[in-house]
Amino acid sequence: MSNRTIKLIWDFKGDADAKQTAEHHIIHLKDFSVKENLILSKVGVEKINEIHFIAFLNVMESEVFTVRDALLPHRAEIA
């Protein structure tokens, strides 16, 4: 595998609480990153539109399967 960075994404949609849910989700992503000693573990929340927010975790490509299997992201892209 290469040394590419992969952005794992969890989507949260809804009128009232999508942003808060995404922000809460990054707490769990941070905890997992520490527990698993991930090499690269940038986490964050991004606004897609008024009712769609994402929580994301950037990891090294070599770590994708470990995170994917444990946390079940909705999708991924090359960061």
C-alpha positions in Angstrom: 0.0 0.0 0.0 1.0 3.5 -0.6 1.4 6.3 1.9 -1.7 8.1 0.8 -4.0 9.7 3.3 -7.6 8.5 3.3 -10.5 10.5 4.6 -13.1 8.2 6.2 -16.5 9.9 6.4 -19.7 9.6 8.5 -22.7 11.5 7.2 -25.3 13.1 9.5 -28.5 14.6 8.2 -31.4 16.3 9.8 -33.0 19.6 10.5 -32.1 20.1 14.1 -29.3 17.9 15.3 -27.0 16.9 12.4 -24.3 19.3 13.5 -24.4 18.3 17.1 -24.4 14.6 16.3 -21.4 15.0 14.0 -19.6 17.0 16.7 -20.3 14.3 19.2 -19.1 11.6 16.9 -15.6 13.1 16.6 -15.2 12.4 20.4 -15.5 8.7 19.6 -13.2 9.0 16.6 -10.5 10.7 18.8 -10.8 8.0 21.5 -10.5 5.3 18.9 -7.4 7.0 17.3 -5.7 7.1 20.7 -6.6 3.5 21.6 -5.4 2.1 18.3 -2.3 4.4 18.1 -3.1 5.6 14.6 -0.2 7.1 12.8 -2.3 10.0 11.4 -5.6 10.8 13.0 -6.9 14.2 12.0 -10.6 14.5 12.9 -13.2 17.1 12.2 -16.6 18.2 11.2 -17.6 19.8 7.9 -20.8 21.5 6.9 -22.1 20.2 3.5 -25.4 22.3 3.7 -27.9 23.3 6.4 -29.1 19.8 7.1 -26.0 17.7 6.2 -22.8 17.6 8.2 -20.0 15.0 8.2 -17.6 13.8 10.8 -14.3 12.6 9.3 -11.1 10.8 10.3 -8.0 11.1 8.1 -5.8 8.0 8.3 -2.9 6.4 6.5 -4.0 4.1 3.8 -2.4 1.2 5.6 -4.8 1.8 8.5 -8.0 2.0 6.5 -9.1 -1.6 7.0 -8.6 -1.5 10.7 -10.7 1.6 11.1 -13.3 0.6 8.5 -13.9 -2.8 10.1 -14.3 -1.3 13.6 -16.1 1.9 12.9 -18.1 1.3 9.7 -17.7 4.7 7.9 -20.3 5.6 5.3 -17.7 6.4 2.6 -14.1 7.3 2.0 -12.0 9.5 -0.3 -8.4 10.2 -0.9 -7.6 13.2 1.3 
